[in-house]
Amino acid sequence: MLSPSNITDPELLALASKILADSGFDIRQYKERPLKRRLAVRMRSCQVNSYEEYQQKLKDDPGEYAKLLDTLTINVTKFYRNAETYLTVFDRVLPIILNESTTRPVQIWSAGCSSGEEPYSLAIMWKEFSESRGLIKECNIYATDIDLRILEKAQAGVYPRSSMDEIPRNLIEKYFEARNDKYHISPRIKDMVQFEKLDLFSRYPFREVDLIFCRNVLIYFSRQTQEDIFYKFAQALRAGGFLVLGKVENMFGQMKDTFVSFDVKERIYRAVK
Ligand SMILES: C[S@@+](CC[C@H](N)C(=O)[O-])C[C@H]1O[C@@H](n2cnc3c(N)ncnc32)[C@H](O)[C@@H]1O
């Protein structure tokens, strides 16, 4: 499983152990400095001055856990974020997936999906791809996040215009319905996506996945934790399956027996098996 800890501060470790025991959430896997900065935000807001006092606060007010999770998880996202990555996946990755997937449906996983813009973009991309080829091929999209509150938003599928500045306009017209200043995702796209709560520090229920998008999530985790997650992604992917990371993320050198680079600029990798 995951490495026990990258945290050196003993007081923080004691707090982390309490949070893990009470809620199952392992804050030890996050990078220590940013973790401390975010904890400081919650502590200021609760008017406590030490990790010990914050432990007591968590004991007295279990509602504080939701606020802590909210502070630790950054939910920023948008449709077709870094649109050039979607273009590359459309042009170069989907044709390979189509060629290599035999009779079974294509399986795509958006890991750390936030409010749903990423998995719905993937569903739209697959629809456009299959239409352009005159295909009727089933595609299942799994979308997971640790944050239940954000998953509820994702399931509702209603978005402000501000989340759409990278998605091509013709796709907005085709796949959304505008009502009262909000954009509602079309039911045929919604039906392709299955949302589920999943902590990336836990076991993954997926196998034989063709494509994993995990973008702007791993950046917050310690290097050891990122490495552990890369190995678990390799197990979830089929041989030759694809992993797409965010523009700020990189595969480490020592993973080269597990993944090979497919597109350096777009951070696309293939699992070696
Ligand atoms: C910045 S958003 C990225 C959304 C999308 N992938 C994108 O690139 O636009 C990061 C997401 O990772 C989720 N996250 C953070 N820690 C996680 C964990 N341990 N397991 C699963 N998801 C996690 C957060 O809740 C948040 O929704």
The ligand as an SDF file (V2000), in Angstrom:
LIG
                    3D

 27 29  0  0  0  0  0  0  0  0999 V2000
   -7.6630   20.8200   -9.1920 C   0  0  0  0  0  0  0  0  0  0  0  0
   -8.8810   19.5650   -9.2220 S   0  0  0  0  0  0  0  0  0  0  0  0
   -8.5420   18.8210  -10.7970 C   0  0  0  0  0  0  0  0  0  0  0  0
   -9.7770   18.5840  -11.6070 C   0  0  0  0  0  0  0  0  0  0  0  0
   -9.5230   18.0660  -13.0340 C   0  0  0  0  0  0  0  0  0  0  0  0
   -8.7940   16.8220  -13.0080 N   0  0  0  0  0  0  0  0  0  0  0  0
   -8.7930   19.0870  -13.8570 C   0  0  0  0  0  0  0  0  0  0  0  0
   -7.6110   18.9360  -14.1500 O   0  0  0  0  0  0  0  0  0  0  0  0
   -9.4300   20.0940  -14.2450 O   0  0  0  0  0  0  0  0  0  0  0  0
   -8.1940   18.3720   -8.0670 C   0  0  0  0  0  0  0  0  0  0  0  0
   -9.2180   17.3500   -7.5710 C   0  0  0  0  0  0  0  0  0  0  0  0
   -8.5140   16.2970   -6.8880 O   0  0  0  0  0  0  0  0  0  0  0  0
   -9.3140   15.8440   -5.8140 C   0  0  0  0  0  0  0  0  0  0  0  0
   -8.4920   15.1220   -4.8100 N   0  0  0  0  0  0  0  0  0  0  0  0
   -7.6160   15.6380   -3.9190 C   0  0  0  0  0  0  0  0  0  0  0  0
   -7.1020   14.6610   -3.1410 N   0  0  0  0  0  0  0  0  0  0  0  0
   -7.6630   13.4910   -3.5720 C   0  0  0  0  0  0  0  0  0  0  0  0
   -7.5530   12.1220   -3.1780 C   0  0  0  0  0  0  0  0  0  0  0  0
   -6.7580   11.7630   -2.1740 N   0  0  0  0  0  0  0  0  0  0  0  0
   -8.2830   11.1990   -3.8380 N   0  0  0  0  0  0  0  0  0  0  0  0
   -9.1100   11.5720   -4.8650 C   0  0  0  0  0  0  0  0  0  0  0  0
   -9.2650   12.8360   -5.2870 N   0  0  0  0  0  0  0  0  0  0  0  0
   -8.5580   13.7900   -4.6540 C   0  0  0  0  0  0  0  0  0  0  0  0
   -9.9080   17.1390   -5.2670 C   0  0  0  0  0  0  0  0  0  0  0  0
  -11.0730   16.8970   -4.4990 O   0  0  0  0  0  0  0  0  0  0  0  0
  -10.1760   17.9380   -6.5460 C   0  0  0  0  0  0  0  0  0  0  0  0
  -11.5140   17.8100   -6.9810 O   0  0  0  0  0  0  0  0  0  0  0  0
  1  2  1  0
  2  3  1  0
  2 10  1  0
  3  4  1  0
  4  5  1  0
  5  6  1  0
  5  7  1  0
  7  8  2  0
  7  9  1  0
 10 11  1  0
 11 12  1  0
 11 26  1  0
 12 13  1  0
 13 14  1  0
 13 24  1  0
 14 15  1  0
 14 23  1  0
 15 16  2  0
 16 17  1  0
 17 18  1  0
 17 23  2  0
 18 19  1  0
 18 20  2  0
 20 21  1  0
 21 22  2  0
 22 23  1  0
 24 25  1  0
 24 26  1  0
 26 27  1  0
M  CHG  2   2   1   9  -1
M  END
$$$$
